[in-house]
Amino acid sequence: VFNYTIDSSTQFGFPRAMVDSVTAPWIVLGIAYGLAHFRRWGNGLLVVTLGAILLVGSVLTDNAPFYPRLILVLTPALGLAALAVDRTWEAIEDALGRETGRIVVVVVVGALLYIGLVNWVAYYQFAAHNAQPRALVARYVSTLPADATVCIVPEDDGGWIHSTDEREIDFLLGQRHGEQVVFDDNGAPGDIPESCGQTGAVWIVPASRQPALGELEARFPGGERSSYGPRQGEVAFWAYLVR
């Protein structure tokens, strides 16, 4: 859970382990030291707390590791990592002299700053533009003119994008008019509302409904097509602006 398995949460799932590859070994060393000196109440308390949170928040659940339930485990885990660093620090001073401790201070502080920076950059690069397709549609819709008509080609039940009534889209839709236009698997549409054919109407076509995009371009030539996704090169949906 600390350095291998990623979060199972679909809302906050960061595709990385709970801690980085530098911190994880120190947690393991801290657990080993805590177990070896379990009778010291501080060590024993950290180990017991860690085990209790893992048991209740992970082992006894059906979708582990679900990080929103496990976030508290970081407190004892990092406490044990700090314990391992402290014991290692003391061992180095005993072996090489107390003057060496000054060098260790610089190394530890530098390592903490570096690890913090790397973790922050990794998370920011993931989260800055990350979202499920429905949320991406909502963000895009919020940038449209207030009088725009938004026409959505719905996915099947297993998809993310269905209509402007979905809460994420509806929340950012504002006063804009929304329509749902069903296309069959071959890209042929059902009844198209008049408002969806007017200049300025915006069609939202999910990636799974790509054949519908060609039909729209044939029916409303001269329009503007754009693709959107969480990251460069990825497509969650297309937007087609009727001209």
N, C-alpha and C positions, 0 to 999 in steps of 0.2 A: 504493500500500500504506500510505502514511503518513497520508493525509487523505481518502481516498475509499472504498476497498474494505474491507468488513468481514471479520471472521475467518470462515474456512470450517470451523473446528473445531466439531463437534456437541456436544462435552463442555463446552468452555469458551467457546463462541461469544458474544462480547459484540457486539451489533449496532451497533458504532461503528468508526470507523477506528482505526488503531493509536495515533495521537496526535491531540490536539485541533487545532482550526483556527487557534489562535494559535501553537502550537509548529511546525506543519508548514512555514509559510513560512520560518522561521529555519533549518530543516533544509535547505531548498532553497538558501537563500543561503549556508549553510555549505558545501554541496557545490560550489557555483559558486566560492566563494573557495578551497576546497581544491584544485580542479582548476586554478584560475588560478595557484596557488602550490604546485604539486604537488611541486616539488623540495625544499621544506622537509620534512624527514623526518616531522615530526609531522602535517602536513597530508596528506601522501601516505599515511601509515599509516592514518589515519582513513578516507580515501576507498577505499583498497584493501580494508580490513577490511569496510567497508559493502558494497562490490560483491561480495566473496567470499561473505558471508553471504546476500545476496539471491540470488546464483547458485545456491548449494548448497541453501538452504532454501526457495526459491520457484520460480525459473525452471526448475530441473531436476526439479521434483515435479509430480504430476498433480492435486493438489487445492489449489493455492495460492490465496490466501495462508493457510497454516495456521500461526496465530500461535505455538503451542507450539514449532514448529521455527524461528520467526523472532524469538523474544523477545530473543536476543542482539544483534540488529541495533540495538536501542535504544541500546546502549553507544556505538558510533561515530556513530549518528545524532544523539544528544543532545550528543555531543562536538562535532560539526560545528555544531549549533545554538548551543552555547556560544561556539564560535569566531566565528560570525557576530555574536553579541551583543557580544563583546569588541572586534571590529574596528569595529563601529558606535559603540560607546562611545568608543573612541579617536578616531574621526573627529569625533564631536560635541565632545570636549574640544579637539581641534586647531582646530576652527572657532569655538567659542564660549568657549574658555578653560577652565582646569582647575577653576575654581569650579563650573562647570556640572556637573562630574562628580559632585558631591554630590547634585544633583537626580536625576541618572541612577541613582545607587545606590538612592535611595528608590523610583523608578519601577520598576526591575528587581526589587527585593525584593518590592514590593507586587504586581507582576505574577506573580511566581513563587508567592506565597502564594495569590493569587486563582485562578490556573490549577490549582494543586493542590487547592484546596477544591472548585472546580467539577467537576473530574474525579472526585474521591472521591464527591461527592454523586451524580453521574450513574451511577457504577458501583454504588454502594450501592442506589440506587433500583431498578436493574435486577436485581441479584443477591440482594437480601435475601429475596425470595419466589420467585425464578426456579427452575424445575426442569422436567424432562420429566414427562409425566403419570404414568409408572410410579413415579418418585421421589415425586411428590405423594401417590400412593396409599400408598406406604410410610410417609411421614410421618404421614398420617392414621391408618393402621392402628396405629401406635405409640402413639396416644393412647387407644385403645380399652381396655376392661377386659381383664384377663388371661384371663378365661374366655369372651371373645366368640368367636362364629363369624363368619368373614369369607367371604362368598360372592361370587365374581367372575363377572360376565358377560363372557366374553372377546371381544376384537375379532378381526378377521380378521388374516391374517399381516402385513399392512402396518401394523397398529396398534401401540400401545405397551403396552396392558394385556391380559394373557392369563390369568394364574393367580398364586396365592400362591407358586408355586415359583420365580418369577423372582427373581433374586438381590437386587435392591433391596428387594422386598417381603418375601422370605424372611428377609433380614437383620434387619428390624425387626418381623417377625411375632411373634417370641418363642414362647410356649407357646400362642398362640391357634390355634384350629382353622381350617383353610382348605379351601374347596371351590370347584370350577369348575362352573358351570351354563351350558350352551350354549343360546342362544336363536336362533331362525331370524330371517330378515330382517323378518318381520312382527311380531316380538315374542313369538312363542309359545315357551314353554320346553320343554326335554326333561325328563328326570326330575329332580325337585327333592329333594335330600337332606332327611331329616327335620330335621336340625339347622338348616337354612336357614330353616325355617318357625317356629322357636321364638322366643319373646320374647327380645329382646336380640341376635338375629342381625343382622348388618350386610351389606347388599348393596352391591357396588361396580358401578356401571353407567357405562361409558365414554360420552363424548358421542356417539360414533358409533352407540351402541346405545340411543338414546333411546326407541324404541318399547317396549323391555323394561321401562322404568320404569312405563309405564301398566299393563302386565300385573301387575307386582309390587304396585302400589297397589290393583288390583282383587282380587288373591288375598289380600293381607294388608292390609286396610283399617285406617286409624287409625295407620299408621306415620308416621315423621318423615323428610322428604326434605330434603337439603341439597346444595348445589352447591359445587364446589371448583375453583379454577384458579390459575394463577401470578399473575394480577393481577385487580383488581376488574373485574367485568363479563365475564371470560373463564371458560369452563367446560371443564375437562378431564374431569371425571367427576361423577356424582351418588352420594351415599351414601343408602341407604334403610334406616332402623332399624325393624325389626319390633317392634311393640308388642303 
